[in-house]
Amino acid sequence: MSFVVKMNGAPNNGINGNGVHHVSVRTHVSVNPAKLKSHRQRWNVRPSEMSKKTLNPIRAIVDGMKLTPNPEKPMIALSIGDPTVFGNLPTDDTVLQAVKEAIDSHKYNGYAPSVGYQKSREAVANFYSCPEAPLEGKDVILTSGCSQAIELAISVLCNPGDNILVPRPGFSLYKTLAVSMGIQVKFYNLLPEKSWEIDLQHLESLIDDKTACLIVNNPSNPCGSVFTKEHQHKILAVASRNCIPILADEIYGDMVFPGCDFQPLAPLSSDVPILSCGGLAKRWLVPGWRMGWILIHDRNYIFGTGIREGLVKLSQRILGPCTVVQGALESILNDTPPEFYQGTISFLKSNSEICFSELSTVPGLNPVMPSGAMYIMVGIEMEHFPDFQNDVEFTERLVTEQSVFCLPATVNYSSPYLILFCYSAFYLLFVTKIGCSHSDT
Ligand SMILES: *Cc1c(COP(=O)(O)O)cnc(C)c1O
């Protein structure tokens, strides 16, 4: 007997060349019949150990706080981690147009290769490539947001029982992911008096045989700090001396205030292997689109093929990010006008300046002026506020009295600081309120 197999519909246009699905069909399965029999007498469905070990510290702290706003004052939430909620920071029309065109092209409805379309990977590579750290499409893995980029990077570098070095104060996701994977987290200190530079001695003292990766977040969430080239050279020297690869979380790359320079980490090193993570969420103001990437920098061939293959395998667990956004990526990166980026930056800068100058006048509060990103940290001298034990209680009272909600920095493992998100439309109102709050007491 012979079969004729016909191809239906559009011919393979090369875009989705990897869309082949292998199905393994087992014909003869010999199983021990005794093993098939379950002796379970009743239902016992419980959440897995991994799910129980997955904890978001922001929820853990915020959900436990007493947050009853003053009914006489409208709520001012400066604690919301999403720059789109107030509607005052829209993305650029170019960005929206790119997605509309991607949809209308009907080309992006199928499965892409799990690491992303080659064309989209090349667009990211071209955007970030530089002579000291050249990138090609093969060096880019597209992911579902920068969060998944970080997850894949940690997963490919670390085994259970290993440890990773994480900044404090820092972005809480690193710990959330690591702990759920059985990876230990060691916090290295950032120094507020040195513009939140890394305490390099402390960092190096934490390294041991089980240290699998160093996470560097620059520009920083929540510090708003931007490292100098010189400081980054020193960080790289620590990594190089101890042969520790780096996960560089550079999602706020280029989101720095005028007069300040963002220097990506990878071009500064000729030997340390670096996985640089980024995405569309912050700079292009579309966090909900879930588009991120890993840039593989390995000029000394230390990652070799192993880490690259590992990343490809891990990407196959969820088969890559949204194809429509992948289809729009080239245009988003190449066609967004410089004025859009500048507009976002000057908005963030003026908000943080208002906040900084007003809060500086309040005895007992020490704001640290940020140089970039979307946050400002405000130190609380607890001896000025004897009513409060810590920043959590201070935050609670700010809500009850003034209906102003900031995040206590405890959520980022550092105390006592307040974290304010700099994109609220209500900044002026807020600093006025804080001023009142102080003179009232
Ligand atoms: C927002 C943020 C991320 C996650 O970005 P997504 O693309 O939304 O997953 C990663 N790192 C830092 C430091 C962030 O602030």
The ligand as a Tripos MOL2 file, in Angstrom:
@<TRIPOS>MOLECULE
LIG
   15    15     1     0     0
SMALL
NO_CHARGES

@<TRIPOS>ATOM
      1 C1         10.9310   44.7410   36.3770 C.3       1 LIG1
      2 C2         12.2070   44.0360   36.5870 C.ar      1 LIG1
      3 C3         12.4690   42.7830   35.9980 C.ar      1 LIG1
      4 C4         11.4050   41.9660   35.2970 C.3       1 LIG1
      5 O1         11.0040   42.4380   34.1030 O.3       1 LIG1
      6 P1          9.8670   41.7010   33.2520 P.3       1 LIG1
      7 O2         10.3230   41.8750   31.8540 O.co2     1 LIG1
      8 O3          8.5900   42.4150   33.5430 O.co2     1 LIG1
      9 O4          9.8290   40.2720   33.6580 O.co2     1 LIG1
     10 C5         13.7250   42.2190   36.1620 C.ar      1 LIG1
     11 N1         14.6720   42.8400   36.8820 N.ar      1 LIG1
     12 C6         14.4620   44.0200   37.4910 C.ar      1 LIG1
     13 C7         15.5490   44.6300   38.2910 C.3       1 LIG1
     14 C8         13.2170   44.6560   37.3710 C.ar      1 LIG1
     15 O5         12.9940   45.8080   38.0210 O.3       1 LIG1
@<TRIPOS>BOND
     1     1     2 1
     2     2     3 ar
     3     2    14 ar
     4     3     4 1
     5     3    10 ar
     6     4     5 1
     7     5     6 1
     8     6     7 2
     9     6     8 1
    10     6     9 1
    11    10    11 ar
    12    11    12 ar
    13    12    13 1
    14    12    14 ar
    15    14    15 1
@<TRIPOS>SUBSTRUCTURE
     1 LIG1         1 GROUP 0 **** ****
